[in-house]
Amino acid sequence: LGLGCCVLVLLLLLGGSGNPGTTPPPRAPWAEEQGPVPEGGPWGRGRYEAVKKHLGAVGALSKRYWQYLACKVWQEGCEEEEKQQEEREASPIPGWGLPLVGQDYLEILSAWYCSFGKCCETGDCRIINNITGLEADLGEQLHGQHLAKDVVVRAVQGFLQSPRPRKALVLSFHGWSGTGKNFVARMVASHLYRDGLRSDCVRVFVSLLHFPHHNYVDSYKAQLQRQISETLQRCRQALLIFDEAEKLHSNLLDAIKPFMAQHDSKGQADQQRSIFLFLSNLGGNTINEVALDFWRAGRAREEISLELLEQRLRLELQEAAENSYAHSQLLRENLIDFVVPFLPLEYHHVKLCARDAFLARGLPYTEATLDQVAQMMVFVPKEEKLFSAQGCKSVPQRINYFLP
C-alpha cells in the first residue's frame, strides 16, 4: 500500500462528497449520547459506502485490505476477518497477508478516524498520551512546584511506557488549597485524552459533592464500584480523580482497593491501564514547615528533596484520625506509588499566576498591576508573610477589579 494511496484515502474521508477542504464534524456513528446518525450523515452508513466505493475504484486496496480497515474502524465484517485469520494460521502453506507497512498505514488511518469520534467501543476514547506537551505545559504554567513537575511527568511516562504494568498507577497529591493540585490533575487529563476531563475515560469524584452523607456509605460504595468497573471495561486506559480525598470515608477507599492492586498481566499484549489521582489538603502544614525552615536557613526551595518531604508526609498521614484517608488500606498496603508534595506559593509565584490569568483572558497588564493583584492576597506566617494563604486559587477572580 503506497503512501500516495493513503493520502488519497485521507482526502476522500476528509472531503466527503468530493470536497477535500471540508472537515467533518467531531461525531462518531456509535456516539450514543448524540443519537443515531442519519443515513446521509457525514460519518454514517452513507459515508461508509462512499469511501468503500472510492477505494474500490482506485483499486489500490484489495478486498483483504478493505476488510481489515472496515473491521478496525466500523466494526464491519470482523467475524469473516477473524475466520480468515484462523484459516491462514492453520494452513501449512504460507498465505498472503497484510505486509507490515500496509498494516501500519491502516493503523494510522484508524487512529486518524478516531480523532473525530470517541471510538470508545474499541477502547480508544481519543487517547493521545502527549507526555512532551504535559512536561512543557507544566514547566510553563505550574509555578513553584519543582517536585510535582518532576514526579508527575516521570511517573506517568514510565507507567505508559511499561509493556505490562502489574498494577494501576496511584499518585497522591498533598498541599494547601490553591497550590496547583487540581490544576495538575486537569493538565494530566488534557494531555492524555483529546477531550480532557470530558473524555468518557476520565472520571472525577468530589467527596463532598458525590458522597456527602456517611449514613449512605454502603450505597455510595456500591455505586462507586459500579462506576469504576464500567469505566475500566469501556476504556483500555482510564483516569480516575478523587478530589478532597481526605474527606472520603475509609470504606469508600477500601472499596476501590481491588482496582489498584496487583494483577496478573501474563499473556496480555495490550491490557487495560488505569491511573488514580488523589487530591488532599492533608500534610499541608508539614510541607509548609519544611519550606519555611529552608527559607529561614537561606536555602532555595528547589533544594527541597522528594525523599525528605515524602518521608515526613507518610509519617503524618499514618498518624491521622481514624476513618480518615490515611487509615485506609491504600497506605497500609503500599498501593500509593508516589506521595506528591505541593509547596506553598510565595509572592513572585502569585504574580506569575496573575500574569497567566490576564493572558488567558487576552487582557493587557503591567508589572504594577501584577503587584496590585498579589498584594490583595493574604500571606502567612504573621511575622514573615512569606506564603500565600490561598495560593493562586482566587487570582483569576481578583483581576476583575482591574477591568475597565
Long-range contacts (C-beta under 8 A, 24 or more apart in sequence): 1-60, 1-61, 1-65, 1-99, 1-101, 1-102, 1-105, 1-106, 2-60, 3-105, 5-58, 5-60, 5-61, 6-105, 6-108, 6-109, 8-58, 8-60, 9-51, 9-55, 9-61, 9-109, 10-109, 10-112, 12-50, 12-51, 12-54, 12-55, 13-47, 13-51, 13-109, 13-112, 13-113, 16-42, 16-47, 16-50, 17-50, 24-116, 25-116, 26-116, 26-117, 27-116, 27-117, 28-114, 28-116, 28-117, 28-118, 28-119, 29-74, 29-117, 30-117, 30-118, 30-120, 30-121, 31-117, 31-118, 43-116, 43-117, 48-74, 48-76, 64-96, 64-97, 64-98, 65-98, 65-102, 65-106, 68-98, 68-103, 68-106, 69-106, 69-109, 69-110, 72-106, 72-107, 72-110, 72-122, 73-109, 73-110, 73-113, 73-114, 75-121, 75-122, 115-194, 118-195, 118-199, 118-200, 120-200, 120-201, 120-234, 120-235, 123-234, 123-235, 123-236, 123-237, 123-272, 124-236, 125-193, 125-195, 125-199, 125-200, 125-201, 125-234, 125-235, 125-237, 126-193, 126-194, 126-195, 126-199, 127-192, 127-193, 127-194, 127-201, 127-236, 127-237, 128-191, 128-192, 128-193, 128-194, 129-160, 129-191, 129-192, 129-237, 130-191, 130-192, 131-156, 131-157, 131-160, 131-191, 133-191, 134-187, 134-188, 134-191, 134-192, 137-187, 137-191, 138-184, 138-187, 141-183, 141-187, 141-356, 142-180, 142-183, 142-184, 142-187, 143-180, 143-345, 143-349, 143-352, 143-353, 143-392, 144-179, 144-301, 144-343, 144-345, 144-346, 144-349, 145-179, 145-180, 145-184, 145-342, 145-343, 146-301, 146-302, 147-304, 147-306, 147-309, 147-340, 147-341, 147-342, 147-343, 148-173, 148-180, 148-184, 148-340, 148-341, 148-342, 150-306, 151-306, 151-338, 151-340, 152-184, 152-188, 152-340, 155-337, 155-338, 156-188, 156-192, 156-275, 159-273, 159-275, 160-273, 164-265, 164-266, 164-268, 164-271, 165-265, 165-271, 165-273, 166-262, 166-263, 166-265, 167-260, 167-261, 167-262, 167-263, 167-335, 168-259, 168-260, 168-273, 168-274, 168-275, 168-276, 169-273, 169-274, 169-275, 169-276, 169-337, 170-260, 170-275, 170-276, 170-278, 170-330, 170-335, 170-336, 170-337, 170-338, 171-275, 171-276, 171-277, 171-278, 171-336, 171-337, 171-338, 171-340, 172-245, 172-277, 172-278, 172-280, 172-336, 172-338, 172-339, 172-340, 173-277, 173-278, 173-279, 173-280, 173-340, 173-342, 174-280, 174-281, 174-282, 174-283, 174-284, 174-287, 174-313, 174-339, 174-340, 174-341, 174-342, 175-281, 175-283, 175-284, 175-287, 175-341, 175-342, 175-343, 175-344, 176-281, 176-284, 176-287, 176-288, 176-342, 176-344, 176-387, 176-389, 176-391, 177-281, 177-284, 177-390, 177-391, 177-393, 178-345, 178-388, 178-390, 178-391, 178-392, 178-393, 178-394, 179-342, 179-343, 179-344, 179-345, 179-391, 179-392, 180-342, 180-391, 180-392, 181-279, 181-280, 181-342, 182-243, 182-279, 185-241, 185-243, 185-277, 185-279, 188-239, 188-275, 188-277, 189-239, 189-241, 192-237, 192-239, 192-275, 193-239, 199-239, 200-231, 200-234, 200-235, 201-231, 201-234, 201-235, 201-237, 201-238, 201-239, 202-238, 202-239, 202-240, 202-241, 203-227, 203-228, 203-231, 203-238, 203-239, 203-240, 203-241, 204-241, 204-243, 205-240, 205-241, 205-242, 205-243, 206-243, 206-244, 207-242, 207-243, 207-244, 207-245, 207-247, 207-248, 208-244, 208-247, 211-248, 211-249, 211-252, 214-249, 217-249, 217-251, 217-252, 218-251, 220-249, 220-252, 221-251, 221-252, 221-255, 224-252, 224-255, 224-256, 225-255, 225-256, 228-256, 228-259, 229-259, 232-259, 232-272, 232-274, 235-272, 236-270, 236-271, 236-272, 236-273, 237-272, 237-273, 237-274, 237-275, 238-272, 238-273, 238-274, 238-275, 239-274, 239-275, 239-277, 240-274, 240-275, 240-276, 240-277, 241-276, 241-277, 241-279, 242-276, 242-277, 242-278, 242-279, 243-279, 244-279, 244-280, 244-281, 245-278, 245-279, 245-280, 245-325, 246-280, 246-281, 246-282, 246-324, 246-325, 247-325, 248-325, 249-323, 250-323, 250-324, 250-325, 250-327, 250-328, 253-325, 253-328, 253-329, 253-330, 254-328, 254-329, 257-328, 257-329, 257-330, 257-333, 257-335, 260-330, 260-335, 261-333, 261-335, 278-325, 278-330, 278-336, 280-325, 282-316, 282-317, 282-320, 282-324, 282-325, 282-326, 283-313, 283-316, 283-317, 283-339, 283-341, 284-344, 286-312, 286-313, 286-316, 287-313, 287-341, 287-342, 287-343, 287-344, 288-343, 288-344, 288-387, 291-343, 291-344, 291-387, 292-381, 292-384, 292-386, 292-387, 295-384, 295-386, 301-343, 301-346, 304-343, 306-341, 309-341, 310-338, 310-339, 310-341, 313-339, 313-341, 314-339, 344-386, 344-387, 344-388, 344-391, 345-387, 345-388, 345-391, 345-392, 346-386, 346-387, 346-388, 347-374, 347-379, 347-386, 347-388, 349-388, 349-392, 350-374, 350-377, 350-388, 350-392, 350-395, 353-392, 353-395, 354-395, 354-398, 354-399, 357-395, 357-396, 357-399, 358-399, 360-396, 361-399, 363-399, 363-403, 365-402, 369-402, 372-402, 373-398, 373-399, 373-402, 376-401
